[in-house]
Amino acid sequence: MSTPLAAALEKALQGRVRRSVPVTDLHDDIIPCPAADLFSNDYLSLCTDTRLRQAFIDNISKEPLVFGTGGSRLLNGNASAHLEFEDRMKTFFGAPAALLFNSGYDANVAFWHSIPQTGDAVILDELIHASTRDGLMASRARTALYPFSHNSAASLRDTILHVLRAHPAIAAGKATAFIALEGLYSMDGDFAPLPEVVRLVEELLPAGCGHIVVDEAHSTAIYGAQGRGLVAALGLEDRIDTVLHTFGKARALTGAVLLCSPTVRKYIINYGRPFIYSTSISHSMMCALSTSFDYIESSAGEELISSLHHISRTFESKLIAALQYTPSHLLALPARSTPADFPSNVVSPIFPILTSYPIPLARFLRNLGYRTRPLPYPVVPRGQERVRIVMHARNTEEELDELIAHLLAWSLELQEEEKKEKEKEVLLATEEVATSKSEPAKDKALFTISLPGTALRIAVSVRSFV
Ligand SMILES: Cc1ncc(COP(=O)(O)O)c(C=O)c1O
């Protein structure tokens, strides 16, 4: 039976389809994928690592408790494993305090909804993750949010100066300006200019009134000694206030740890709703987390990290060489550069491939078994439509060559189609002009052209050709 609710929901979903926003029912993206993994966040290929799997089986078989904890940390679910692991995180990352969360999403929502206080302001990179935004929407500072242009130190400087003018309490050293960043941005595969950000915050804001938060979801485990992350790789641990490491990407599990001050930790435990109102991490996941940290800290982890960096460099040079003769509206790598003051071994494993045809390209790759999703407009701004490719420690050069060959084959196919469409246009226009010679040219649509592989239709008028 159709209900008003079902009708409203269906209408909204169909609206998404009309706007080319991908809609899924999750029946079509089942892992493991049949083709090489060149798209997931499993940067170190640990999800399928047999040695890690065996280490976990050995460890879990010795655990007396393996299932759930039976409650939230505040209500019967606070296990010694949680506290021991938080101590380990504190020592490993050299942080004043550490707090575990069920996910990175929960950690961001808990931090951002609870920590900024009335009178504070939040300066955020315009591309900051949805979890930070969701937290901020429920924050006391939700009316004092100041986005700055993605990764632009100049825009950050202007925004800080604006915030100082708009919030005299911050300028007077009586309130806080938060700065929300990610280490490595997953959509563009580029890095926040962290040393520059730290310098600006220290230079422009009164001492103690700038609070920098770095989300290392995509940079944890793949940079820094034993995978301590980008902040550690840059030696900025003491100048960045709060750092989030999530476990769902390179660490192949779920959960997250927030490195923060003991006061922030205590405040979130008592005010952070996702922390308070959710069952704590299960015993088996705690065991898996310890095993994953052991593994990445060992020489096996070191090898995987350097293999990821090597394959990422290899892919970049292969891709640049392969795309040099491809029309840039079909396939292009955006111009991006790693900040000059970064160590040379900080290499991005994420490659956005810009294309005017993200949906046909993703469909083409999916038909070959790859698990990619398009990022069309309006998911990303116009001109920024893309498909993302991600490197993993265990990707092989053959897998890269194969993917690049497919990309080039698709591009050639599309160039051929575009050529045919153009010829058709010219032919039709010539015929039309010939038959309507006696009539004055009118600016009305004569016919429409469907762009190959898209739902886009263009109306063509006589004026286009005369
Ligand atoms: C930058 C960033 N922060 C936080 C999260 C959320 O982390 P989790 O998947 O652990 O909930 C993600 C996940 O996509 C992310 O990309």
PDBQT file of the ligand as one rigid body, heavy atoms in Angstrom, charges set to zero:
ROOT
HETATM    1  C1  LIG A 501      37.951  12.456   6.764  1.00  0.00    +0.000 C 
HETATM    2  C2  LIG A 501      37.063  11.460   7.432  1.00  0.00    +0.000 A 
HETATM    3  N1  LIG A 501      36.781  11.604   8.733  1.00  0.00    +0.000 NA
HETATM    4  C3  LIG A 501      36.002  10.736   9.382  1.00  0.00    +0.000 A 
HETATM    5  C4  LIG A 501      35.456   9.657   8.728  1.00  0.00    +0.000 A 
HETATM    6  C5  LIG A 501      34.584   8.712   9.480  1.00  0.00    +0.000 C 
HETATM    7  O1  LIG A 501      35.340   7.632   9.895  1.00  0.00    +0.000 OA
HETATM    8  P1  LIG A 501      34.671   6.206  10.158  1.00  0.00    +0.000 P 
HETATM    9  O2  LIG A 501      34.562   5.547   8.825  1.00  0.00    +0.000 OA
HETATM   10  O3  LIG A 501      35.594   5.536  11.085  1.00  0.00    +0.000 OA
HETATM   11  O4  LIG A 501      33.327   6.469  10.754  1.00  0.00    +0.000 OA
HETATM   12  C6  LIG A 501      35.738   9.447   7.384  1.00  0.00    +0.000 A 
HETATM   13  C7  LIG A 501      35.167   8.285   6.674  1.00  0.00    +0.000 C 
HETATM   14  O5  LIG A 501      34.823   8.303   5.547  1.00  0.00    +0.000 OA
HETATM   15  C8  LIG A 501      36.566  10.373   6.706  1.00  0.00    +0.000 A 
HETATM   16  O6  LIG A 501      36.865  10.226   5.426  1.00  0.00    +0.000 OA
ENDROOT
TORSDOF 0
